[in-house]
Structures are given as C-alpha cells and as structure tokens.
Amino acid sequence: MMNPKGGPGEEPDLESVQTLDQSDLKIRAIGELIRDARNLSAEDVERISKYQREHKMRFGEAAIALGLANAEDVLFALSQQFQYAYGDEDRRKANPELVALTQPFGHQAEAFRAIRSQILLRTHSEDETQRRALAVVSPDTGDGKTYFCANLAVALAQLGAKVLVVDADMRGARMHQIFGIDNSRGLSNLLAGRGGKNVVKAVPDVPNLWVIPVGVQPPNPLELVEGPAFGLLLRELTSKFDHVLIDTPAAVFGTDGVVIAARCGAALVVARRNASKVARLQDLVVSLQAGQSRLAGVVMNEF
C-alpha cells in the first residue's frame, strides 16, 4: 500500500512519495473497530458477541440489531479492516460528487469499478517505460468528464496504487472543488515556471491519492500545454505514480483536450447519454486518432 511521507494533511512534493512495506499494515478485527468507533464498554461487546452466537450472525449485524451500532459504523469498520477508503457523513456533505468514496457500495461506485477494470485491461503494459498518462476528454460541457475523472481516480486508489489527478482544464477548473483542496498554486504555476513547491496535494482520508490543481487560470492555456514543459512534467509524473489521470477542457472550447491527449499517449472519451451529439463525438474521436492517441474507450455517462 502506498502512502506519502509526513502526517495527515501535509502536501508532499514529487520526491515525497514512498512505498510502505506490507508489514506496516495492521489488520484489526471488525468488532474492535466498531467498539472503538462507538466507545462500547466491555459489557456491550460481550452482549453483542452473545447475541451473535445465539442468532448465528456477523458481529456488525448483531451490533445493529441491538441498537449499539448503525449501518454506517459497520461500513466504516469494514473499510478500515480492508484498507478501503470510505467517506463519512462530513465527507458526503463536503464532496457529494465523490460517490466512489462516499457511497462505495452503491450502483454508481460499482459502475466505476467495472470501468476501472476495463481501463486497466486496455492500458496495462508490462513495460514500465511505456507507462502513459490517461487524458479524460469530452465533446461538450455538462458531459460529466470531471466527475468521471475524479471518481475513477478514487476507484484506482482503492486498489492500492499510487494515483495522481492533474487538473489541466485551465478554462473551467473544478477538481479542487470536488476534492476540497487549495487552488492557489497548481499546474499553471509549474508550466509558467513560477515555482512548483507544494502543488501536489494529498487528498485527505484517501490513501494513495494526490491532486495537482489547476492553480491560477492563465490567459494562454493552449500555449502552456503545447510547450515543452508539459511534456517533461508528464514524463516525470508517470515515472513516480502508477496512474496519472488528466482532466481536460471540453472540445467545445478548442483543441486543448486533443493536444493534451497526444502528449499523454492515451485518451478516454466521456459523453452524456441522450445529450451528446453523435457528430461532435465522431469528430473528437477522429481528432484524437489523428493525434496518435491510444483510445482507451468511450464512456456513455448516464449519472
């Protein structure tokens, strides 16, 4: 399992990502986790255990039946036991779009896991030198591209891989809002040569997940991603992270997404069901192929 150096909430730079040895992980019993979360007494635990034995059910089910825990307590305990990121009620209020984190057992999260599997099959390479970043592109605004990119990143991080999301949508950035991180410095600072310290933000309570926000919105976004600095940055990022996802501007705003996808080497197209125009979608796919981007697939978003 991967974790950044330093305590919770710290903002590591690119050199601060390391691997924890498996021996560092301590798996705790679900009963112990529920006990600690609910501050249960020894008598409460014994009462739950007795009820569990008598009715031949799981500890969590027995705790719920006795009114000593609720379903959310059990889900949180399971997430801790299996090292699975799960957002509590506060997280759901602050980041409602992160359904893969806040509703990990819902149908939307299940859909993201299914798409995750397909993407891994289509983009996996045994040769580490061929590792690519994945650009997430869409033909129009409102297709759900940023929502999709953020939740796919969470789903990948839940596998234990080191995941970085780069917000390259310098025309309408939202990734910092979805993850609730500071946006004072970010990608635009890096590409403009205005310093790159503390631009890689660890996502609170989600091990293995980092974000580079867009930073100050520049007047020349296309020139920045066409410049050599962007290619050099991608090369460095793909050498340090298992997965690098790049959020891009919708194609309606120009060729930024196509240029970014060409630099990444791979692209995933997100369109909205019953809304996206077939002609625009076809034009985008043709442009991506002309730029020699490997097309990982087209996702029809119905959420």
Helices and strands as residue ranges (DSSP letters): E 2-4, G 14-16, E 17-19, G 22-24, H 30-38, H 42-55, H 59-65, H 71-81, H 89-94, H 99-102, H 107-123, G 128-130, E 133-137, H 145-157, E 163-167, H 175-179, H 187-191, E 201-202, E 209-212, H 221-226, H 228-240, E 243-247, G 251-253, H 256-264, E 265-272, H 278-290, E 294-301
